[in-house]
Amino acid sequence: MDRIRIRGGKPLSGTIAIGGAKNAALPLMVAGMLTDEKLTLANVPRLADIETMASLLGVLDIGIDDLNGDGRVLAIGGAIGSNEAPYDIVRKMRASILVLGPLLARVGEARVSLPGGCAIGTRPVDLHLKGLTQMGAEIDLEGGYISARVAGRLKGATILFPQVSVGATENLLMAATLADGRTELLNAAREPEIADLATCLIAMGAKIEGVGSDRLVIEGVPRLHAARHTILPDRIETGTYACAAAIAGGAVMLAGASAAHLGAVLRTLAECGVEIEERPDGLMIRREAGLRGVDVMTEPYPGFPTDMQAQFMALMAVADGAAMLTETIFENRFMHVPELNRMGARINVHGASAIVRGVAALSGAPVMATDLRASVSLVLAGLAAQGETVVNRVYHLDRGYEALEAKLAACGAAIERIR
Ligand code: UD1
């Protein structure tokens, strides 16, 4: 199994290219299931999760063509040959649940394994299932599978989410585009990846109002058609490399990054003492003076993203003063804490909050994490630590970061993959 070795203490200097957003690409690939024609997606990132989604679409017998042979432009769509999403694929990636709504909308029947994914809490799928039930689906859970069917087309419905869910909003949005009549999604998630999905669905012929708001109104149409869509830049990858520049010190240009969807993260970094400059071609991140501790609470968009909490915690571990990080989205998202503490951090968890008391220096250690963002937080800590850090279980990183070690090494970090 691959590992990543880092010798800390080198400031960063150079340019890092930001790729297409993983969390937009995954639902957009699924959107290809909604048409008999082809949805062409450009700026697809090359990630393990994208490969997993491609194999899932393959198992469902949906056409997927790699137009340039480099995995960056995919054409998806056609007849659906199978309606069963098997455990072996779904367990690797929770976003697999997104095929449920489109399968019901296109073929009226689906068998989808209950998902696994990152070990960050219980992460149920009840909101997905309740919404589809309101749209007329009959759903049974048996043998670890969701069995769902609908007689005829799904029916438009008014769905009020009791809790904001990115995935449930996406699943029901896609299902509603082909439903009979009008669907209203209330208290919908407002993440930029959902607006990207809605924009693409509209290009495919869907009728959607309220894009970017927490109230989406969808007028169902009988069919969707071909379209071409370019995936927006990854705000979490951007935020992660901004934290890398901040923790290591130096100056890094994040090429292709956009500040538009990073308000809460950039404001927080600025409060910590990080300099951020918006340029026409991206974001320049600079950190010369010391870092200050700043409190943060994760929230649905436009709040501070839970997917940036672990990286920000690594930064706060070496800041001047204390910081309180409160996690309100997932109940078990502090698995990086014991590993950061093994590197000399002083972090205590009390319920949903972590108190981080900044230390003058971290020390390198062998570490391991059990989810994607936790793993990358250990890489960031390694960039700042004295001595050598070896991050094990690199496959978590490969799910969401393309060429992580190459991008950081090109900016002067002493980082390499050990195969
Ligand atoms: C998506 C992102 C993930 C991010 C998360 C929150 C993708 C592929 N993944 O995950 O990176 O961390 O949003 O921003 O886009 N919940 C329920 N019942 C449900 C669904 C969710 O109780 O049916 C709960 C979850 O357990 C969690 C909260 O709602 O506590 C938010 O989850 P959700 O927004 O659905 O996250 P995902 O779509 O899985």
Residues whose N, C-alpha, C, O or C-beta is under 5 A from the ligand:
A	BS01	UD1	N23 A95 R123 P124 V125 D126 L127 H128 V164 S165 V166 G167 A168 T306 D307 I329 F330
